[in-house]
Amino acid sequence: MRYSTTIEGQVFTFDDLKQVMAFASPARSGDYLAGVGAATAQQRMAARYVLADTPIKQFLNEALVPYESDNITRLIIDSHDANAFVPVSHLTVGDLRNWLLSEQATTASLTALAPGLTPEMVAAVSKLMRNQDLVSVAKKCSVVTRFRDTVGLPGHLSVRLQPNHPTDDLRGVAASTLDGLLYGAGDAVIGLNPASDSMPVLGNLLRMLDEVIQRFEIPTQSCVLTHVTNTLKLAEAGAPVDLVFQSIAGTEKANLSFGVTPELLDEAYAAALSLKRGTVGDNVMYFETGQGSALSANANFGVDQQTCEVRAYALARRYKPFLINTVVGFIGPEYLFDGKQIIRAGLEDHFCGKLLGLPIGCDICYTNHAEADQDDMDTLLVLLGTAGINFIMGVPGADDVMLNYQSTSFHDALFLRETLGLKRAPEFEAWVQKMQVTDGAGRLVAPSPQQPNRLLAGMGRLKALGT
């Protein structure tokens, strides 16, 4: 179906809804690399005019990736909740934007609406929004998940403690973990990206992290971010698996490049639930995504990278995850060229994830060959904190020594919590106070040799380290 509009006597024509979506996107290097970006600012604005007048129900009738050849499209269409969609089913994309920004769009109404929205609908409306609009609407959304603690409550910010090590050295990982705990980080997850795929190495990492959690009775969870098939093998061998991790993308072909299918994830989800390791809830999955992953696998099918990204959220939503994380600037400048593009992408991903009912966090990050710096990350950090992000990363010094990219530090989380008045997950907040890491107001208490806190005093010997 072709679309067209006339602006000041000039006619702009688009081949189909997929092209309208691509040309309406804010400029970014990945779309130009894919050959789907608007050629001029005028063409981009014309596409936005067309998109604003498009009924949102059109996305149920015109698939951007064919239903017959893509299991993500089938999942999106087959799982659509028609009853939840009714309150907005008569709206255009532009009308939906206005409604989302109105007082009618309350936290309760947005929660009820989420199953009725498809990824393409929320991606479309995001393309018509300013950055402040993305912050304003996301702030009204609340998605709360539970495993050993409660993440996503309004007025709270959680942190993934990321103790990566270039050789998976257990002592190095343990040192970084202790460092993060002493800064009050780790309530989202203690989540390690392993350098190795060796099953013995992965098992040792899981056992060491579990020993720390059990010894100190920390109300948190661990995760070694290896391929889902490895995690299944580890669980079958009796390793202490809390959360099951997998990177996912927005098309069937892209997921196959990761070695992932919905059937495999179904198996992993069932296995994780059967372990019953959660204490306050049973959200057991952890997913990561990133704009550009579909194109990097030559699997975007002419769809713009932001819409491909949001389609991945439909797959994540199927499993009621504890965490989902957009690793926004990690893939590199080929997809998000500079700080401006990274900031916009982070706000889009958070907005779209929250509208779809997902507990989304963000790895606020960049690679060293991107036209970005830590000031750009500070800007995105404050914007996402204001928008109600569920969690961010905590990396020692903000410099990941294994993955070789720049993220956010334990200190950044402290800054954001203090500046915006945000708390840790309530169970974890009580624990850091009990361990004398923080005072009653949640501020760090400096330990000393004469008065070490309970965490330092209790370190002793770790069996998993052989010391």
Residue pairs with C-beta under 8 A, 6 or more apart in sequence:
1 16
1 17
1 62
2 13
2 14
2 15
2 16
3 13
3 14
3 16
3 17
3 19
3 20
3 50
3 54
4 11
4 12
4 13
4 14
4 50
5 11
5 12
5 46
5 49
5 50
5 53
6 12
7 42
7 45
7 46
7 49
10 42
12 42
12 43
12 46
12 47
12 50
14 20
14 23
14 47
14 50
16 62
17 54
17 58
17 59
17 62
17 64
18 64
18 302
18 303
19 36
19 47
19 302
20 47
20 50
20 51
20 54
21 47
21 51
21 64
21 120
21 123
21 124
21 127
21 303
21 304
21 307
22 31
22 36
22 37
22 38
22 47
22 302
22 303
22 304
22 307
23 36
23 37
23 38
23 43
23 44
23 46
23 47
24 38
24 44
24 47
24 48
24 50
24 51
24 124
24 127
24 128
25 31
25 37
25 38
25 44
25 127
25 304
25 306
25 307
26 127
26 341
26 344
27 37
27 38
27 44
27 341
28 37
28 291
28 305
28 306
28 335
28 336
28 337
28 341
28 344
28 345
29 333
29 334
29 335
29 336
29 337
29 341
30 291
30 292
30 295
30 305
30 334
30 335
30 336
31 37
31 304
31 305
33 295
33 334
33 335
34 295
34 300
34 302
34 304
34 305
36 302
36 303
36 304
37 304
38 44
38 47
48 127
48 128
51 93
51 94
51 124
51 127
51 128
52 92
52 93
52 94
52 97
52 128
53 92
53 93
53 94
54 92
54 93
54 124
55 90
55 91
55 92
55 93
56 88
56 89
56 91
56 92
56 93
56 96
56 121
56 124
56 125
57 85
57 89
59 118
59 120
59 121
59 124
60 77
60 80
60 118
63 70
63 73
63 77
64 73
64 120
64 301
64 303
64 307
65 72
65 73
65 251
65 301
65 303
65 311
66 73
67 73
67 74
67 77
69 252
70 251
70 252
70 253
70 301
71 252
71 261
71 262
72 250
72 251
72 252
72 255
72 311
72 312
72 314
72 315
73 311
75 262
75 314
75 315
75 318
76 118
76 119
76 120
76 311
76 314
77 118
79 314
79 318
80 115
80 116
80 118
81 115
81 116
82 116
83 116
84 112
84 113
84 114
84 115
84 116
85 113
85 116
85 117
86 116
87 109
87 112
87 113
87 116
88 96
88 99
88 113
88 116
89 116
91 99
93 121
93 124
93 125
93 128
94 128
96 121
96 125
97 125
97 128
97 129
97 133
99 105
100 110
100 125
100 133
100 137
100 355
101 133
101 136
101 137
105 137
105 140
106 140
107 140
107 141
107 142
110 137
110 140
110 141
110 355
111 141
111 142
111 357
113 355
114 355
114 356
114 357
115 357
117 355
117 356
118 314
119 250
119 307
119 310
119 311
119 313
119 314
119 352
119 356
120 307
120 310
120 311
122 310
122 351
122 352
122 355
122 356
123 306
123 307
123 310
123 348
123 352
126 134
126 306
126 348
126 351
126 352
127 306
129 137
129 351
131 343
131 344
131 347
131 383
134 347
134 348
134 350
134 351
134 387
135 347
135 351
135 383
135 386
135 387
137 351
137 354
137 355
138 347
138 350
138 351
138 354
138 355
138 387
138 388
139 386
139 387
139 388
141 354
141 355
141 388
142 152
142 153
142 154
142 388
143 152
143 354
143 357
143 358
143 359
143 360
143 390
144 150
144 151
144 152
144 153
144 359
145 151
145 152
145 281
145 283
145 320
145 321
145 322
145 323
145 359
145 390
146 278
146 280
146 281
146 282
146 283
146 322
147 221
147 242
147 243
147 277
147 278
147 279
147 280
147 281
147 282
147 283
147 284
147 322
148 219
148 220
148 221
148 242
148 278
148 279
148 280
148 427
149 187
149 219
149 220
149 221
149 280
149 425
149 426
149 427
149 428
150 280
150 281
150 425
150 426
150 427
151 158
151 187
151 188
151 322
151 323
151 359
151 390
151 391
151 425
152 158
152 359
152 390
153 425
153 426
154 388
155 421
155 422
155 423
156 422
156 423
156 424
156 425
156 426
157 385
157 389
157 390
157 391
157 392
157 413
157 416
157 417
157 420
157 422
157 423
157 424
158 187
158 188
158 361
158 390
158 391
158 424
158 425
158 428
159 180
159 185
159 186
159 187
159 188
159 391
159 392
159 393
159 394
159 410
159 413
159 424
160 186
160 188
160 189
160 190
160 191
160 323
160 325
160 361
160 391
160 392
160 393
160 394
161 176
161 177
161 180
161 181
161 185
161 186
161 188
161 189
161 190
161 191
161 394
161 410
162 180
162 191
162 192
162 193
162 393
162 394
162 395
162 400
162 407
163 172
163 173
163 174
163 175
163 176
163 177
163 179
163 180
163 190
163 192
163 396
164 173
164 176
164 192
164 193
164 195
164 395
164 400
164 401
164 402
164 403
165 172
165 173
165 176
165 195
165 401
165 402
166 195
166 401
166 402
167 195
168 194
168 195
168 196
168 201
168 205
170 204
170 205
170 208
170 464
170 465
171 465
171 467
173 192
173 205
173 208
173 209
174 208
174 212
174 462
174 465
176 396
177 186
177 190
177 209
177 212
178 212
178 455
178 459
179 396
179 410
180 186
180 190
180 394
180 396
180 410
181 218
181 432
181 437
181 455
182 437
182 447
182 453
182 455
182 456
183 394
183 410
183 411
183 413
183 414
183 444
184 410
184 413
184 414
184 424
184 432
184 437
184 438
184 442
184 444
185 394
185 410
185 413
186 218
186 220
186 394
186 428
187 219
187 220
187 424
187 425
187 427
187 428
187 429
188 220
188 323
188 361
188 390
188 391
188 425
189 220
189 221
189 222
189 223
189 242
189 243
189 286
189 322
189 323
190 209
190 212
190 213
190 220
190 221
190 222
190 223
191 222
191 223
191 224
191 225
191 243
191 245
191 286
192 205
192 209
192 222
192 223
192 224
192 225
193 225
193 400
193 402
193 403
194 201
194 202
194 205
194 224
194 225
194 226
195 402
196 202
197 226
197 227
197 230
199 230
199 233
199 234
199 237
202 224
202 226
202 230
202 234
202 239
203 234
203 237
203 239
204 464
205 224
206 222
206 224
206 234
206 239
206 240
206 241
207 239
207 240
207 464
208 462
208 464
208 465
209 222
209 224
210 222
210 240
210 242
211 462
211 463
211 464
212 218
212 462
213 220
213 221
213 222
215 458
215 462
216 435
216 455
216 458
217 431
218 428
218 431
219 279
219 280
219 425
219 427
219 428
219 430
219 431
220 428
221 242
221 243
221 277
221 278
221 322
222 240
222 242
222 243
223 242
223 243
223 244
223 245
223 286
224 231
224 234
224 245
225 245
225 286
225 288
226 245
227 246
227 259
228 244
228 245
228 246
228 260
228 264
228 265
228 268
229 259
229 264
231 241
231 244
231 245
231 268
232 244
232 267
232 268
232 271
234 241
235 241
235 271
235 272
235 275
236 271
240 277
241 272
241 275
241 277
242 277
242 278
242 284
243 272
243 284
243 285
243 286
243 322
243 323
244 268
244 269
244 271
244 272
244 284
244 285
244 286
245 285
245 286
245 287
245 288
246 258
246 260
246 265
246 268
246 285
246 286
246 287
246 288
247 258
247 260
247 287
247 288
247 289
247 293
248 255
248 258
248 260
248 265
248 287
248 288
248 289
248 312
248 315
248 316
249 255
249 257
249 258
249 289
249 293
249 294
249 297
249 299
249 308
249 312
250 289
250 293
250 294
250 303
250 307
250 308
250 309
250 310
250 311
250 312
250 314
250 315
251 294
251 299
251 300
251 301
251 303
251 308
251 311
252 299
253 294
253 297
253 298
253 299
253 301
254 293
254 294
254 297
254 299
254 300
254 308
255 261
255 315
257 297
257 299
258 297
262 315
262 318
265 285
265 315
265 318
265 319
268 285
269 284
269 285
269 319
272 284
272 285
273 282
273 284
275 284
276 282
278 284
280 427
281 322
283 320
283 321
283 322
283 359
284 321
284 322
285 316
285 319
285 320
285 321
285 322
286 321
286 322
286 323
286 324
286 325
287 312
287 315
287 316
287 319
287 321
287 323
287 324
287 325
288 324
288 325
288 326
288 327
288 363
289 309
289 312
289 313
289 316
289 324
289 325
289 326
289 327
289 349
290 309
290 326
290 327
290 328
290 330
290 331
291 305
291 306
291 308
291 309
291 326
291 328
291 331
291 335
291 336
291 345
291 349
292 305
292 331
292 332
292 334
292 335
292 336
293 308
293 309
293 312
293 331
294 300
294 303
294 305
294 308
294 309
295 305
295 308
295 335
296 331
296 335
300 308
303 311
305 335
306 345
306 348
306 349
309 326
309 349
309 352
310 349
310 352
310 353
310 356
313 324
313 352
313 353
313 356
313 358
313 360
314 356
316 324
316 358
317 356
317 357
317 358
321 358
321 359
322 359
323 359
323 361
323 390
323 391
324 353
324 358
324 359
324 360
324 361
325 360
325 361
325 362
325 363
325 391
326 345
326 346
326 349
326 350
326 353
326 360
326 361
326 362
326 363
327 363
327 365
328 336
328 342
328 345
328 346
328 349
328 362
328 363
328 364
328 365
328 380
329 336
329 342
329 345
329 346
329 364
329 365
329 366
329 367
329 370
329 372
329 405
330 363
330 365
330 367
330 403
330 405
332 367
332 369
332 370
333 367
333 369
333 370
333 371
336 342
336 345
336 370
337 370
337 371
338 370
338 371
338 372
338 376
339 366
339 370
339 371
339 372
339 373
339 375
339 376
339 377
339 379
340 376
342 366
342 370
342 372
342 376
342 380
343 376
343 379
343 380
343 383
346 362
346 364
346 380
346 383
346 384
347 380
347 383
347 384
347 387
349 360
349 362
350 360
350 362
350 384
350 387
350 389
351 387
353 360
354 360
354 388
359 390
360 389
360 390
361 389
361 390
361 391
361 392
362 380
362 384
362 389
362 392
363 392
363 393
363 407
363 408
364 377
364 380
364 381
364 384
364 392
364 393
364 407
364 408
365 377
365 393
365 405
365 406
365 407
365 408
366 372
366 373
366 376
366 377
366 405
366 406
367 404
367 405
367 406
368 404
368 405
368 406
374 398
374 406
377 398
377 406
377 407
377 408
378 412
381 392
381 408
381 412
381 416
382 416
382 419
382 420
384 392
385 392
385 416
385 419
385 420
385 422
386 420
392 408
392 412
392 413
392 416
393 407
393 408
394 408
394 409
394 410
394 412
394 413
395 407
395 408
395 409
395 410
396 409
396 410
397 409
398 406
398 407
398 408
398 409
398 412
399 406
399 407
400 406
400 407
414 444
416 422
417 423
417 424
417 442
418 443
423 429
423 442
424 432
424 442
429 438
429 442
432 438
432 442
433 439
433 440
433 442
434 454
435 453
435 454
435 455
436 445
436 447
436 453
436 454
436 455
437 444
437 445
437 453
437 455
438 444
438 445
439 445
445 453
447 453
447 456
461 467
